[in-house]
C-alpha cells in the first residue's frame, strides 16, 4: 500500500473505529489530528477532500475516502482482509448488517446518552431526559446480549468488522461515570475486545477532554 494518511482527532468516536482497524491490520500511517481543538475542518484543502467537513478522512495515494464505515470496508478490501470482511456474499452481508445496524440504531442511541450526560456541563443536565436514552441503549445492548449468547463475536466465532462499530461504544458507555445496566454476554464480549492490543491502543484512551464540551 502507498503511505496512508488519516485526518481526525484521536478522541473522535468515528475516528477511533478507523484507528482500531489500522491497528488490527498492523498498517503504518501518518495521523493528522483534526477537528475539535485542533481545528482544520474549514480549511479549503480539507474541504477539497471531504465537502462535508467531517472526520475521519483517509488518503491512500490518489484515493480519498470519508465516512468511517466506508473507510473500514475500503481498508479491509484493499488489504485482502477476508477474515474481517468475507468475500462470500452471504457471510459479508452478515458483517455489513451489524455494521449498518450499529450506525443506524446503536450509535445514535449511545450518542444521545453520551452527549446528554457527559458532553453537557452538570448544571444543564436534563436528568429526566436521560432516562429514555439510557433505556434505549439498554434495550439495544440486551438485544446484543441475546445474540452473543450463541457466539463469541457479532458475526460468528471470529472477530470481524462487525465488532468494530458496536464495540467502539463500550469503553465510553461503561467508563463515562453513569450507572448503566450490565449484561453477561456483552460483558464477556467486551472482555474479549479489551484483550486486543489494537482496541487498547485506539479505544481505551482518556476522553476527559470531552467532558462538558458541547462543540465538536
Residue pairs with C-beta under 8 A, 6 or more apart in sequence:
1 27
1 60
1 78
1 79
2 60
2 61
3 28
3 29
3 30
4 22
4 27
4 28
4 29
4 30
4 58
4 59
4 60
5 29
5 30
5 31
5 32
5 58
5 59
6 15
6 18
6 19
6 22
6 29
6 30
6 31
6 32
6 56
6 57
6 58
6 59
7 32
7 34
7 40
7 46
7 49
7 55
7 56
7 57
7 58
7 59
8 14
8 15
8 18
8 32
8 33
8 34
8 35
8 55
8 56
8 57
9 15
9 33
9 34
9 35
9 36
9 37
9 38
9 55
10 16
10 19
10 31
10 33
10 205
11 36
11 205
11 206
11 207
11 209
11 210
12 35
12 36
12 55
12 56
13 107
13 111
13 168
13 169
13 172
14 55
14 56
14 68
15 35
15 55
15 56
15 68
16 168
16 202
16 203
16 205
17 56
17 68
17 69
17 71
17 72
17 164
17 165
17 168
18 56
18 58
18 68
18 71
18 72
18 75
19 31
19 201
19 202
20 164
20 167
20 168
20 198
20 199
20 202
20 203
21 71
21 72
21 75
21 76
21 84
21 161
21 164
21 198
22 29
22 75
22 198
22 202
23 197
23 198
23 199
23 201
23 202
24 84
24 159
24 196
24 198
25 75
25 79
25 81
27 75
27 79
32 40
34 40
34 41
34 46
34 55
34 57
35 41
35 54
35 55
35 216
36 209
36 215
36 216
37 209
40 46
41 47
41 53
41 54
41 55
42 53
46 53
46 57
47 53
49 57
49 59
49 64
49 66
50 57
50 64
50 66
52 66
54 66
56 66
56 68
56 71
57 64
57 65
57 66
58 64
58 65
58 66
58 71
58 74
58 75
59 65
60 74
60 78
63 74
65 71
65 74
68 165
69 99
69 100
69 103
69 165
72 85
72 99
72 161
72 164
72 165
73 85
73 161
75 81
76 84
76 85
76 161
77 85
83 158
83 160
84 95
84 159
84 160
84 161
85 92
85 95
85 160
85 161
86 92
86 95
86 160
91 155
94 155
94 156
94 162
95 155
95 160
95 161
95 162
97 162
98 154
98 155
98 162
98 163
98 165
98 166
99 161
99 162
99 164
99 165
101 166
102 165
102 166
102 169
103 165
105 140
106 137
106 140
106 165
106 166
106 169
107 165
107 169
109 133
109 136
109 137
109 140
110 137
110 169
110 172
110 173
112 133
112 136
113 130
113 133
113 134
113 136
113 137
113 173
113 178
114 172
114 173
114 176
115 214
116 125
116 126
116 129
116 130
116 133
117 125
117 130
117 176
117 178
118 172
118 176
118 177
118 178
118 210
118 211
119 210
119 211
119 212
119 213
119 214
120 126
120 212
120 214
121 212
121 214
122 212
130 178
134 178
134 180
137 173
137 180
138 180
138 181
141 173
141 181
141 183
141 186
142 181
142 183
144 154
144 166
144 183
144 185
144 186
144 189
145 183
145 184
145 185
145 186
146 185
147 154
148 154
148 185
148 186
148 188
148 189
149 185
151 157
152 158
152 189
152 192
153 159
153 160
153 162
153 163
153 189
153 192
154 160
154 162
154 163
154 166
155 162
155 163
159 192
159 196
163 189
163 193
167 189
167 190
167 193
167 199
167 203
168 203
170 186
170 190
170 193
171 194
171 203
171 204
172 207
173 180
174 180
174 190
175 207
176 207
193 199
193 203
194 200
194 204
